[in-house]
Amino acid sequence: MRDDKSHILVVDDDTRIIKLLKKFLQQNNFLVSTAISSTEAFELLENFVFDLIILDVMMPEITGLEFAEKIKESKKALPIIMLTALSEPEDRVKGLEAGAKDYLTKPFEPKELLLRINNLITSHNLYKKEQQIARIGNCLYDLSTKNLTSNDQAIALSSTEQKLLDLLIASRNEVISRDDLSVKMGGLNPRSIDVQIVRLRNKLEPDPKIPKYLKTIRNLGYALYI
């Protein structure tokens, strides 16, 4: 049993399938939303956070393949299990190319679907967790907890340093000007930006006098290379 229920979106124009899947998934401790068209599904995706999509290939308005491609283009990185009556290998390949992470042909065994759902959600959660960790040389910075460590040793950051590091990571490998940093830091004056950069550099760099990661780009600003 999970303490926090994973939220699944079921997209299928067959109301009988939707009812069966919703009942089965709820019995297995999932939160379930349903849509019988791509329009309904996109509205739900705009308003709710989902952990996985179960998607029928043969859909009205646009096909499941086209729907999956739109999800892929939107960078939502949501795992999709595609359901279809088509069982030819080329159909499976098309589904995977469109962005589906898994593919089941109808009729399917509910327990197999449950196993695949759990595997995909577990993998996706690990992926999301990895995306929240930025490696800067020997340092690891957790974007969710704002914790900075080096060789498993905690390094204290002030709230200002945390905010500045978040901004630098968001613009990683690109130059960001003092003026831009000043605005995004709530009007912190340029001289204070310089001071905070020095403090961060002392915590991130093996040799702050010869920075490898947090660099000053003359006449332009600063850049964090990671």
C-alpha positions as CSV (number, residue, x, y, z in Angstrom):
1,M,0.0,0.0,0.0
2,R,1.2,3.5,-0.8
3,D,0.9,6.4,1.6
4,D,0.4,8.8,-1.4
5,K,-1.7,7.5,-4.2
6,S,-0.3,7.6,-7.7
7,H,-2.6,9.5,-10.1
8,I,-3.4,7.7,-13.3
9,L,-5.2,9.1,-16.4
10,V,-7.2,6.6,-18.4
11,V,-7.9,7.8,-22.0
12,D,-10.3,5.5,-24.0
13,D,-13.5,6.2,-25.9
14,D,-14.9,2.8,-24.8
15,T,-16.9,3.6,-21.6
16,R,-17.0,-0.1,-20.7
17,I,-13.2,-0.3,-20.6
18,I,-13.0,2.9,-18.7
19,K,-15.3,1.7,-16.0
20,L,-13.5,-1.6,-15.6
21,L,-10.1,0.0,-15.5
22,K,-11.2,2.6,-13.1
23,K,-12.7,0.1,-10.7
24,F,-9.6,-2.2,-10.9
25,L,-7.1,0.6,-10.4
26,Q,-9.0,2.1,-7.5
27,Q,-9.1,-1.3,-5.9
28,N,-5.3,-1.3,-6.1
29,N,-5.0,2.0,-4.4
30,F,-4.6,4.4,-7.3
31,L,-6.3,7.7,-7.8
32,V,-7.9,7.6,-11.3
33,S,-9.2,10.2,-13.7
34,T,-10.8,9.3,-17.0
35,A,-11.3,10.9,-20.4
36,I,-13.2,9.6,-23.5
37,S,-11.5,12.0,-25.9
38,S,-8.2,13.8,-26.4
39,T,-9.9,17.2,-25.7
40,E,-11.0,16.0,-22.2
41,A,-7.6,14.4,-21.6
42,F,-5.7,17.6,-22.4
43,E,-8.0,19.6,-20.1
44,L,-7.2,17.2,-17.3
45,L,-3.5,17.4,-18.0
46,E,-3.7,21.2,-17.7
47,N,-5.3,21.1,-14.3
48,F,-4.0,18.0,-12.5
49,V,-0.7,16.2,-11.9
50,F,-0.5,12.6,-13.2
51,D,2.0,9.9,-12.7
52,L,1.0,7.8,-15.7
53,I,-1.3,7.6,-18.7
54,I,-3.1,4.5,-19.9
55,L,-4.0,5.4,-23.5
56,D,-6.1,3.6,-26.2
57,V,-4.7,3.8,-29.7
58,M,-8.0,4.0,-31.5
59,M,-9.4,7.3,-30.4
60,P,-11.8,9.9,-31.9
61,E,-10.5,13.4,-32.9
62,I,-6.9,12.3,-32.9
63,T,-5.4,8.8,-32.6
64,G,-3.6,7.6,-29.5
65,L,-0.3,7.8,-31.4
66,E,-0.9,11.5,-32.2
67,F,-1.9,12.1,-28.6
68,A,1.3,10.4,-27.3
69,E,3.4,12.5,-29.7
70,K,1.8,15.7,-28.4
71,I,2.7,14.6,-24.8
72,K,6.2,13.9,-25.9
73,E,6.5,17.4,-27.6
74,S,5.1,19.1,-24.5
75,K,8.1,17.8,-22.5
76,K,5.8,16.5,-19.7
77,A,7.9,13.2,-19.6
78,L,4.8,11.2,-18.5
79,P,5.1,7.5,-18.8
80,I,2.4,6.1,-21.2
81,I,1.1,2.6,-21.5
82,M,-0.7,2.2,-24.8
83,L,-3.6,-0.2,-25.2
84,T,-4.6,-1.6,-28.6
85,A,-6.3,-4.4,-30.4
86,L,-3.5,-4.2,-33.0
87,S,-0.8,-6.8,-32.3
88,E,1.6,-6.6,-35.3
89,P,5.2,-5.8,-34.4
90,E,5.2,-2.6,-36.5
91,D,2.2,-1.3,-34.5
92,R,4.1,-1.8,-31.3
93,V,7.1,0.0,-32.8
94,K,4.9,3.0,-33.9
95,G,3.6,3.3,-30.4
96,L,7.0,3.3,-28.8
97,E,8.3,5.8,-31.4
98,A,5.4,8.1,-30.5
99,G,6.4,8.2,-26.9
100,A,4.8,5.2,-25.2
101,K,6.9,3.5,-22.6
102,D,5.0,0.2,-22.8
103,Y,2.4,-1.5,-25.0
104,L,-0.4,-4.0,-24.2
105,T,-2.7,-5.7,-26.7
106,K,-6.3,-6.3,-25.9
107,P,-7.5,-8.4,-24.3
108,F,-4.9,-8.2,-21.5
109,E,-4.4,-9.7,-18.1
110,P,-5.2,-7.1,-15.4
111,K,-2.4,-8.4,-13.1
112,E,0.1,-7.9,-16.0
113,L,-1.1,-4.3,-16.5
114,L,-0.8,-3.7,-12.7
115,L,2.8,-5.0,-12.8
116,R,3.7,-2.8,-15.7
117,I,2.1,0.3,-14.1
118,N,4.1,-0.2,-10.9
119,N,7.3,-0.7,-12.8
120,L,6.9,2.4,-14.8
121,I,5.8,4.6,-11.9
122,T,8.8,3.4,-9.9
123,S,11.2,4.1,-12.8
124,H,9.6,7.5,-13.4
125,N,9.9,8.5,-9.7
126,L,13.6,7.6,-9.7
127,Y,14.1,9.6,-12.9
128,K,12.3,12.6,-11.3
129,K,14.5,12.3,-8.2
130,E,17.7,12.2,-10.3
131,Q,16.5,15.3,-12.2
132,Q,16.4,17.2,-8.9
133,I,20.0,16.6,-8.2
134,A,22.7,18.9,-9.8
135,R,26.3,17.7,-9.7
136,I,28.9,20.5,-9.5
137,G,32.3,18.8,-9.3
138,N,32.4,17.0,-6.0
139,C,29.3,18.8,-4.8
140,L,25.7,17.6,-5.1
141,Y,22.8,20.1,-4.8
142,D,19.3,18.9,-4.2
143,L,16.9,21.4,-5.9
144,S,13.9,20.2,-3.9
145,T,15.5,20.2,-0.4
146,K,18.1,23.0,-1.1
147,N,20.7,20.8,0.5
148,L,24.3,21.0,-0.7
149,T,26.8,18.3,0.1
150,S,30.4,17.5,-0.8
151,N,31.7,13.9,-0.2
152,D,28.6,13.3,2.0
153,Q,29.4,16.3,4.1
154,A,26.7,19.0,4.4
155,I,27.6,22.5,3.4
156,A,25.5,25.3,4.8
157,L,23.9,27.7,2.4
158,S,22.1,30.9,3.3
159,S,18.6,31.5,1.7
160,T,20.2,34.1,-0.6
161,E,22.9,31.6,-1.7
162,Q,20.2,29.0,-2.3
163,K,18.2,31.3,-4.5
164,L,21.3,32.4,-6.4
165,L,22.4,28.8,-7.0
166,D,18.9,27.9,-8.2
167,L,19.1,30.7,-10.8
168,L,22.5,29.7,-11.9
169,I,21.5,26.0,-12.3
170,A,18.4,27.0,-14.2
171,S,20.7,28.8,-16.7
172,R,23.5,26.2,-16.5
173,N,26.2,26.5,-19.2
174,E,24.9,29.9,-20.2
175,V,26.0,33.4,-19.2
176,I,23.6,35.3,-17.0
177,S,24.2,39.0,-16.5
178,R,24.5,40.8,-13.2
179,D,21.5,42.9,-14.1
180,D,19.4,39.8,-14.8
181,L,20.5,38.2,-11.5
182,S,19.7,41.4,-9.7
183,V,16.2,41.5,-11.0
184,K,15.6,37.8,-10.3
185,M,17.0,38.1,-6.9
186,G,14.4,40.7,-6.0
187,G,16.5,43.9,-6.7
188,L,19.7,42.8,-4.9
189,N,22.3,45.4,-5.9
190,P,25.1,44.3,-8.3
191,R,27.8,44.6,-5.7
192,S,25.9,42.2,-3.4
193,I,25.5,39.8,-6.3
194,D,29.3,39.8,-6.6
195,V,29.7,39.1,-2.9
196,Q,27.2,36.2,-3.1
197,I,29.0,34.8,-6.1
198,V,32.3,34.8,-4.2
199,R,30.7,33.1,-1.2
200,L,29.1,30.4,-3.5
201,R,32.4,29.9,-5.3
202,N,34.2,29.3,-2.0
203,K,31.7,26.5,-1.3
204,L,31.6,24.9,-4.7
205,E,35.1,25.1,-6.1
206,P,38.1,23.0,-5.2
207,D,40.2,26.1,-5.7
208,P,38.1,29.3,-5.7
209,K,41.0,31.3,-7.1
210,I,40.9,29.2,-10.2
211,P,37.2,28.4,-10.7
212,K,36.3,25.5,-12.9
213,Y,32.5,25.7,-12.5
214,L,31.3,29.1,-11.4
215,K,33.0,31.5,-13.7
216,T,33.1,35.2,-14.2
217,I,32.6,36.1,-17.9
218,R,34.2,39.5,-18.3
219,N,31.8,42.3,-19.3
220,L,29.0,39.8,-19.5
221,G,28.2,38.3,-16.1
222,Y,28.5,34.8,-14.6
223,A,28.0,31.2,-15.8
224,L,27.8,27.9,-14.0
225,Y,29.3,25.1,-16.1
226,I,28.1,21.7,-15.0
